[in-house]
Amino acid sequence: MASTRRLSSTLEMTSTKQPASRRGSERRPADRRGSGYSSGPSRRPSIDPSRLIPMDKTTHVGGTNDFNVVFVGAGNIMFGSDEGPWNHSFRFEHKLGLRLKVVALIDPAIERATAVLQKKCDSFVVSAYQATRVFKTLEDFVKNMSAKDRPRAIVVGSPPMFRGTLQPGRDIEMQILKYFPGVAIFMEKPIATGPKHELEESFQIARAISDSKAICSVGYMLRYLKAVQKMKQIIEENELTVMVTIARYACAYESIAKPDWWDKSKSAGPVIEQGTHFCDLSRYFGGEVDIASVTAHSLDWDENAGHLSKVRIDESKIAPENRIPRVTAATWKYDSGAVGSFIHTATLQGHNYSCELEVHADGYSLKLVNPYVQPMLYVRRPGDDHEQMYTFPDDDPFFSEVSNWIDIIEDIEEDPEAAQILSSYEDACRTYELTWAIREASERSRAARLAASNVAATVFEEEGEAE
């Protein structure tokens, strides 16, 4: 893509700076700890991109005492897979070193959990897992927990259909607050994929987490990209007002062989389950969305242009009303007056996705390209029609989000701006709300289109009979 652009220069955002000495300090206010709850828009937190140290250049958190962690979920997000770079356990091992002690792994699939633990115990990180016990539920762990097993942090990587609500069995957040008040929480995204009417329950959970003062971070890792923080830096240093955000997420559908992903009744659809990252980034730059202004259209499976030739699952086993759209395009207004747009497509074959985000302000264009694999940032400024390209080698936003969260738990800082949580639970609820608004708007548009088509067909038939 870069070859099609005229570039005035190429800059590498590299950092050889080592972490400064760590010291204790007074507790940060709630907005840095990710537990604050606000009823209205607020300035989005940001981090100087030079502070986002690559994993191979950082040092383990100092200290000799054990850092007890509970992992909820033994799947790919927690222990990795060939499908992507996610692997929380790997980042925790590098951040905490020998201090890491995973006291419990919670997963109803006992055999799978036991298998992944055995792999860890057969590796160089055995000290973190040799005493780990597997439980089907968090309650089972509580019943069998000794005082020395009490966790300092709980990481939730279970499927989103089992969290984000007040319903028994799908209320892991409320269980954590009940059994471990004040213990830090890391929650994967999206916060839920249940029916729309449960959204208010998610906001109730956000308020409960805020009231508990627990340090809570939600895994919208793209906010921690150096490229994204460079964009924030340019906007803040030049006192810019964002005018429009333009996001595009094109997935490689051929590589998606998980049947649930293709079924809206199980995954909530690709905008909610997958496009959530770019809807979140749009909000990160544009601010709060006027939900009533959201409009959307979709290209669906039963339309002429909606045929896909390399779907790896049998869609005929999915009810027609639950089959996912091939394209969803949405626009909205931000509370600031700015405009946002998002398009999700399930059109690419192969394995690589194609994703971009543009943020425009008076005289400025900031374009983020390929954020998942090799992020590049193209910046056009006043007085120069050419774009300046920045690259960010060895950046790992998964590690940065974990590292910042742990630094806040440990109460470590170089100065008040050193470590911040960039996505609170309440903030994540608002992203979830936007993705549901997009899905519902596209379904309303489709229903209106089908109704109009049926009316036209009926009129045609009646006119034919009259003749």
Salt bridges, closest charged atoms under 4 A:
ASP66 OD1 - LYS101 NZ 3.84
GLU93 OE2 - LYS120 NZ 2.74
ASP107 OD2 - ARG112 NH2 2.88
ASP149 OD2 - ARG133 NH2 3.17
ASP149 OD1 - LYS148 NZ 3.60
GLU188 OE2 - HIS88 NE2 2.59
GLU188 OE1 - LYS189 NZ 2.61
GLU198 OE1 - ARG170 NH2 2.62
GLU200 OE2 - ARG207 NH2 2.64
GLU236 OE2 - ARG43 NH2 3.21
ASP260 OD1 - LYS266 NZ 3.80
ASP280 OD2 - ARG223 NE 2.70
ASP280 OD1 - ARG283 NH1 3.90
GLU288 OE2 - ARG44 NH2 3.12
GLU288 OE1 - ARG283 NH2 3.23
ASP300 OD2 - ARG446 NH1 3.58
ASP300 OD2 - ARG449 NH2 3.89
ASP302 OD2 - ARG446 NH2 2.85
GLU303 OE2 - ARG449 NH2 3.48
GLU315 OE1 - ARG326 NH2 2.59
GLU356 OE2 - ARG248 NH2 3.46
GLU358 OE1 - HIS360 NE2 2.75
GLU358 OE2 - LYS367 NZ 3.91
ASP384 OD1 - HIS386 ND1 3.98
ASP385 OD1 - ARG380 NH2 3.09
GLU387 OE1 - ARG5 NE 3.13
ASP396 OD2 - ARG91 NE 3.16
ASP407 OD1 - LYS95 NZ 2.96
GLU410 OE2 - ARG99 NH1 2.64
GLU410 OE1 - ARG152 NH1 2.46
ASP411 OD1 - ARG28 NH1 3.52
GLU413 OE1 - ARG28 NH2 3.13
GLU414 OE1 - LYS17 NZ 3.97
GLU414 OE1 - ARG51 NH1 3.20
ASP415 OD2 - ARG51 NH2 2.59
GLU417 OE2 - ARG32 NH2 3.40
GLU426 OE2 - ARG430 NE 2.48
ASP427 OD2 - ARG223 NH1 2.84
ASP427 OD1 - ARG283 NH2 2.65
GLU440 OE1 - LYS196 NZ 2.87
GLU443 OE2 - LYS264 NZ 2.98
GLU443 OE2 - ARG439 NE 2.85
